Amino acid sequence: MGSLNNTIPIIQITGYKKSGKTSFIKKIIRELSEEGYRVGVIKHHGHGGAPDIIEPEHTDTAQFQNEGAYMTAVEGEGVLLMKLDGREGTIPLEQIVSMYQQMPLDLILIEGYKTAPYKKFLIASNEQELESLLEVSENVIGVIGCKPEEISGLISLDFNQAEEFTKYVTEEYLKRR
């Protein structure tokens, strides 16, 4: 499993802060990993400011960045850590996805990025949240949490149905590869 190409399926899980996105994605990762699939995850840090990075200043890669390197990476014993310095602004999701597509992955999950164009599931706890998310989202294929009353054609799951989500993803996206 895992191939180097740009046809890796991409599915987004979007919703508002503290809606359960991370918890749901963790369940999916666990189930798919246990089945032998390689899952890559991209998370949007929508809490304002840069994500917290704990890196001692004395490391070579920290020194390279302090000297102005835009991108650094360190690999050791099968672990790769990369850091990009988006001094010029936000690093576009498309560039991040492109990097992931160079890795031997079976699936890319994206947490957040509500307005991105990929197929997505919305996490909403009520109709008001769902309506608000639908206004800014495209390519919605399903809803997790809130049961949409008047929207046909969407897959509808509860928060405790990660296994059903995994079955759907496996059948629709992974077994066809």
Steps between C-alpha positions, in 0.01 A plus 500: 500500500605859456609624161684804369247690288259789501186289494494446873141550619444814707215544746441797724338505841388853578304667777530767761749509786444228763246321278670159527704502177825384657333227708317366195813508283702318768250212488521485120881500505506221756257280304664554161851455641394171658386390153844582361419830327736797515311814593640851477330782689515873438359721776412865466607694808206734513561627853701804396877525487752240401479146640715430804833349403730365765847489352818573692685798354827307488382245241644528152158542340406780741828673420435461126162666538641774720742577216210536256425155357140490378472124545694250708469128555675248716469123463623234733407134543192534283367818659482816290434842649441791265454866572406777260522863595207676339639846561328623188161380627296186517632195319228402249323173567564395140877511564465294816283245318756485219773408750279228650433361153871423469480261795387134496153573641165333440284787627539866591266635766472875542369646823356844446543731199122540465515673161748260334367315194547138610222253579400555857295396798366774724487457877212693653312461825185680386314625191626858545865389493429277202333779303790734576756240387305424182512869406882499484567139395501330162520132405319391816433126491395441859408630842618370838301578814198702395247303298403721205125495453463650155829425325484193282798324356728559798641218708387549859695357795508539876822575688514136614495368142868532414500134401227565242695799370809281467301235310368768263849641436646152449231395252477828309862612491749240616387169347483658154870591502 
